[in-house]
């Protein structure tokens, strides 16, 4: 039995709706080109303010996926 080996990639997700939508969008888009995603970590959370209100959410994610033969 061999140990699993993982690679980590960093992506940024954005949403005008919520942090959760920014996270989901980033993972959904990454999953279109990367197989065997196993976990994610939010490393940064930012936002954009317009006229005193939150206009945009932005999150940086580290996404881990398993390397296969």
CNS distance restraints for C-alpha pairs under 8 A (distance, minus, plus):
assign (resid   4 and name CA) (resid  66 and name CA) 6.90 0.50 0.50
assign (resid   4 and name CA) (resid  67 and name CA) 7.57 0.50 0.50
assign (resid   5 and name CA) (resid  66 and name CA) 5.86 0.50 0.50
assign (resid   5 and name CA) (resid  67 and name CA) 5.66 0.50 0.50
assign (resid   6 and name CA) (resid  64 and name CA) 6.30 0.50 0.50
assign (resid   6 and name CA) (resid  65 and name CA) 5.39 0.50 0.50
assign (resid   6 and name CA) (resid  66 and name CA) 4.35 0.50 0.50
assign (resid   6 and name CA) (resid  67 and name CA) 5.50 0.50 0.50
assign (resid   7 and name CA) (resid  64 and name CA) 5.68 0.50 0.50
assign (resid   7 and name CA) (resid  65 and name CA) 5.54 0.50 0.50
assign (resid   7 and name CA) (resid  66 and name CA) 6.36 0.50 0.50
assign (resid   7 and name CA) (resid  67 and name CA) 6.62 0.50 0.50
assign (resid   8 and name CA) (resid  62 and name CA) 6.29 0.50 0.50
assign (resid   8 and name CA) (resid  63 and name CA) 5.51 0.50 0.50
assign (resid   8 and name CA) (resid  64 and name CA) 4.43 0.50 0.50
assign (resid   8 and name CA) (resid  65 and name CA) 6.47 0.50 0.50
assign (resid   9 and name CA) (resid  62 and name CA) 5.66 0.50 0.50
assign (resid   9 and name CA) (resid  63 and name CA) 5.36 0.50 0.50
assign (resid   9 and name CA) (resid  64 and name CA) 6.55 0.50 0.50
assign (resid  10 and name CA) (resid  60 and name CA) 7.03 0.50 0.50
assign (resid  10 and name CA) (resid  61 and name CA) 5.60 0.50 0.50
assign (resid  10 and name CA) (resid  62 and name CA) 4.51 0.50 0.50
assign (resid  10 and name CA) (resid  63 and name CA) 6.19 0.50 0.50
assign (resid  11 and name CA) (resid  26 and name CA) 6.84 0.50 0.50
assign (resid  11 and name CA) (resid  60 and name CA) 5.85 0.50 0.50
assign (resid  11 and name CA) (resid  61 and name CA) 5.38 0.50 0.50
assign (resid  11 and name CA) (resid  62 and name CA) 6.59 0.50 0.50
assign (resid  11 and name CA) (resid  63 and name CA) 7.55 0.50 0.50
assign (resid  12 and name CA) (resid  26 and name CA) 6.55 0.50 0.50
assign (resid  12 and name CA) (resid  58 and name CA) 6.86 0.50 0.50
assign (resid  12 and name CA) (resid  59 and name CA) 5.58 0.50 0.50
assign (resid  12 and name CA) (resid  60 and name CA) 4.39 0.50 0.50
assign (resid  12 and name CA) (resid  61 and name CA) 6.08 0.50 0.50
assign (resid  13 and name CA) (resid  22 and name CA) 4.71 0.50 0.50
assign (resid  13 and name CA) (resid  23 and name CA) 5.87 0.50 0.50
assign (resid  13 and name CA) (resid  25 and name CA) 6.24 0.50 0.50
assign (resid  13 and name CA) (resid  26 and name CA) 4.60 0.50 0.50
assign (resid  13 and name CA) (resid  58 and name CA) 5.75 0.50 0.50
assign (resid  13 and name CA) (resid  59 and name CA) 5.37 0.50 0.50
assign (resid  13 and name CA) (resid  60 and name CA) 6.47 0.50 0.50
assign (resid  13 and name CA) (resid  61 and name CA) 7.63 0.50 0.50
assign (resid  14 and name CA) (resid  19 and name CA) 7.82 0.50 0.50
assign (resid  14 and name CA) (resid  21 and name CA) 7.68 0.50 0.50
assign (resid  14 and name CA) (resid  22 and name CA) 4.52 0.50 0.50
assign (resid  14 and name CA) (resid  23 and name CA) 7.68 0.50 0.50
assign (resid  14 and name CA) (resid  25 and name CA) 7.50 0.50 0.50
assign (resid  14 and name CA) (resid  26 and name CA) 7.63 0.50 0.50
assign (resid  14 and name CA) (resid  56 and name CA) 7.12 0.50 0.50
assign (resid  14 and name CA) (resid  57 and name CA) 5.58 0.50 0.50
assign (resid  14 and name CA) (resid  58 and name CA) 4.45 0.50 0.50
assign (resid  14 and name CA) (resid  59 and name CA) 6.50 0.50 0.50
assign (resid  15 and name CA) (resid  19 and name CA) 6.96 0.50 0.50
assign (resid  15 and name CA) (resid  21 and name CA) 6.03 0.50 0.50
assign (resid  15 and name CA) (resid  22 and name CA) 4.79 0.50 0.50
assign (resid  15 and name CA) (resid  56 and name CA) 5.85 0.50 0.50
assign (resid  15 and name CA) (resid  57 and name CA) 5.26 0.50 0.50
assign (resid  15 and name CA) (resid  58 and name CA) 6.64 0.50 0.50
assign (resid  16 and name CA) (resid  55 and name CA) 5.95 0.50 0.50
assign (resid  16 and name CA) (resid  56 and name CA) 4.42 0.50 0.50
assign (resid  16 and name CA) (resid  57 and name CA) 5.98 0.50 0.50
assign (resid  17 and name CA) (resid  21 and name CA) 6.63 0.50 0.50
assign (resid  17 and name CA) (resid  56 and name CA) 7.26 0.50 0.50
assign (resid  17 and name CA) (resid  57 and name CA) 7.40 0.50 0.50
assign (resid  18 and name CA) (resid  22 and name CA) 6.41 0.50 0.50
assign (resid  18 and name CA) (resid  56 and name CA) 7.96 0.50 0.50
assign (resid  18 and name CA) (resid  57 and name CA) 6.23 0.50 0.50
assign (resid  19 and name CA) (resid  23 and name CA) 6.27 0.50 0.50
assign (resid  19 and name CA) (resid  57 and name CA) 5.80 0.50 0.50
assign (resid  19 and name CA) (resid  58 and name CA) 7.06 0.50 0.50
assign (resid  19 and name CA) (resid  59 and name CA) 7.04 0.50 0.50
assign (resid  20 and name CA) (resid  24 and name CA) 6.12 0.50 0.50
assign (resid  21 and name CA) (resid  25 and name CA) 5.86 0.50 0.50
assign (resid  22 and name CA) (resid  26 and name CA) 6.21 0.50 0.50
assign (resid  22 and name CA) (resid  57 and name CA) 6.84 0.50 0.50
assign (resid  22 and name CA) (resid  58 and name CA) 6.48 0.50 0.50
assign (resid  22 and name CA) (resid  59 and name CA) 6.51 0.50 0.50
assign (resid  23 and name CA) (resid  27 and name CA) 6.29 0.50 0.50
assign (resid  23 and name CA) (resid  59 and name CA) 6.77 0.50 0.50
assign (resid  23 and name CA) (resid  61 and name CA) 7.60 0.50 0.50
assign (resid  24 and name CA) (resid  28 and name CA) 5.93 0.50 0.50
assign (resid  25 and name CA) (resid  29 and name CA) 6.05 0.50 0.50
assign (resid  26 and name CA) (resid  30 and name CA) 6.09 0.50 0.50
assign (resid  26 and name CA) (resid  61 and name CA) 7.91 0.50 0.50
assign (resid  27 and name CA) (resid  31 and name CA) 6.00 0.50 0.50
assign (resid  27 and name CA) (resid  63 and name CA) 7.86 0.50 0.50
assign (resid  28 and name CA) (resid  32 and name CA) 6.72 0.50 0.50
assign (resid  29 and name CA) (resid  33 and name CA) 7.58 0.50 0.50
assign (resid  30 and name CA) (resid  34 and name CA) 5.91 0.50 0.50
assign (resid  31 and name CA) (resid  35 and name CA) 6.32 0.50 0.50
assign (resid  31 and name CA) (resid  37 and name CA) 7.12 0.50 0.50
assign (resid  34 and name CA) (resid  65 and name CA) 7.63 0.50 0.50
assign (resid  35 and name CA) (resid  65 and name CA) 7.00 0.50 0.50
assign (resid  35 and name CA) (resid  66 and name CA) 7.81 0.50 0.50
assign (resid  36 and name CA) (resid  65 and name CA) 5.32 0.50 0.50
assign (resid  36 and name CA) (resid  66 and name CA) 5.57 0.50 0.50
assign (resid  36 and name CA) (resid  67 and name CA) 7.91 0.50 0.50
assign (resid  37 and name CA) (resid  63 and name CA) 7.11 0.50 0.50
assign (resid  37 and name CA) (resid  64 and name CA) 5.87 0.50 0.50
assign (resid  37 and name CA) (resid  65 and name CA) 4.10 0.50 0.50
assign (resid  37 and name CA) (resid  66 and name CA) 6.61 0.50 0.50
assign (resid  38 and name CA) (resid  63 and name CA) 7.77 0.50 0.50
assign (resid  38 and name CA) (resid  64 and name CA) 5.79 0.50 0.50
assign (resid  38 and name CA) (resid  65 and name CA) 5.30 0.50 0.50
assign (resid  38 and name CA) (resid  66 and name CA) 6.99 0.50 0.50
assign (resid  39 and name CA) (resid  63 and name CA) 5.95 0.50 0.50
assign (resid  39 and name CA) (resid  64 and name CA) 5.29 0.50 0.50
assign (resid  39 and name CA) (resid  65 and name CA) 7.12 0.50 0.50
assign (resid  40 and name CA) (resid  61 and name CA) 6.41 0.50 0.50
assign (resid  40 and name CA) (resid  62 and name CA) 5.54 0.50 0.50
assign (resid  40 and name CA) (resid  63 and name CA) 4.36 0.50 0.50
assign (resid  40 and name CA) (resid  64 and name CA) 6.08 0.50 0.50
assign (resid  41 and name CA) (resid  61 and name CA) 5.48 0.50 0.50
assign (resid  41 and name CA) (resid  62 and name CA) 5.15 0.50 0.50
assign (resid  41 and name CA) (resid  63 and name CA) 6.54 0.50 0.50
assign (resid  42 and name CA) (resid  59 and name CA) 6.75 0.50 0.50
assign (resid  42 and name CA) (resid  60 and name CA) 5.88 0.50 0.50
assign (resid  42 and name CA) (resid  61 and name CA) 4.58 0.50 0.50
assign (resid  42 and name CA) (resid  62 and name CA) 6.52 0.50 0.50
assign (resid  43 and name CA) (resid  59 and name CA) 7.53 0.50 0.50
assign (resid  43 and name CA) (resid  60 and name CA) 5.61 0.50 0.50
assign (resid  43 and name CA) (resid  61 and name CA) 5.77 0.50 0.50
assign (resid  43 and name CA) (resid  62 and name CA) 6.96 0.50 0.50
assign (resid  44 and name CA) (resid  59 and name CA) 5.57 0.50 0.50
assign (resid  44 and name CA) (resid  60 and name CA) 5.01 0.50 0.50
assign (resid  44 and name CA) (resid  61 and name CA) 7.34 0.50 0.50
assign (resid  45 and name CA) (resid  57 and name CA) 7.58 0.50 0.50
assign (resid  45 and name CA) (resid  58 and name CA) 5.95 0.50 0.50
assign (resid  45 and name CA) (resid  59 and name CA) 4.55 0.50 0.50
assign (resid  45 and name CA) (resid  60 and name CA) 6.56 0.50 0.50
assign (resid  46 and name CA) (resid  57 and name CA) 6.07 0.50 0.50
assign (resid  46 and name CA) (resid  58 and name CA) 5.05 0.50 0.50
assign (resid  46 and name CA) (resid  59 and name CA) 6.19 0.50 0.50
assign (resid  47 and name CA) (resid  54 and name CA) 6.81 0.50 0.50
assign (resid  47 and name CA) (resid  55 and name CA) 7.38 0.50 0.50
assign (resid  47 and name CA) (resid  56 and name CA) 5.42 0.50 0.50
assign (resid  47 and name CA) (resid  57 and name CA) 4.45 0.50 0.50
assign (resid  47 and name CA) (resid  58 and name CA) 5.64 0.50 0.50
assign (resid  48 and name CA) (resid  54 and name CA) 5.98 0.50 0.50
assign (resid  48 and name CA) (resid  55 and name CA) 5.53 0.50 0.50
assign (resid  48 and name CA) (resid  56 and name CA) 4.99 0.50 0.50
assign (resid  48 and name CA) (resid  57 and name CA) 6.59 0.50 0.50
assign (resid  49 and name CA) (resid  53 and name CA) 5.35 0.50 0.50
assign (resid  49 and name CA) (resid  54 and name CA) 4.60 0.50 0.50
assign (resid  49 and name CA) (resid  55 and name CA) 5.31 0.50 0.50
assign (resid  49 and name CA) (resid  56 and name CA) 7.11 0.50 0.50
assign (resid  50 and name CA) (resid  54 and name CA) 6.45 0.50 0.50
assign (resid  50 and name CA) (resid  55 and name CA) 5.86 0.50 0.50
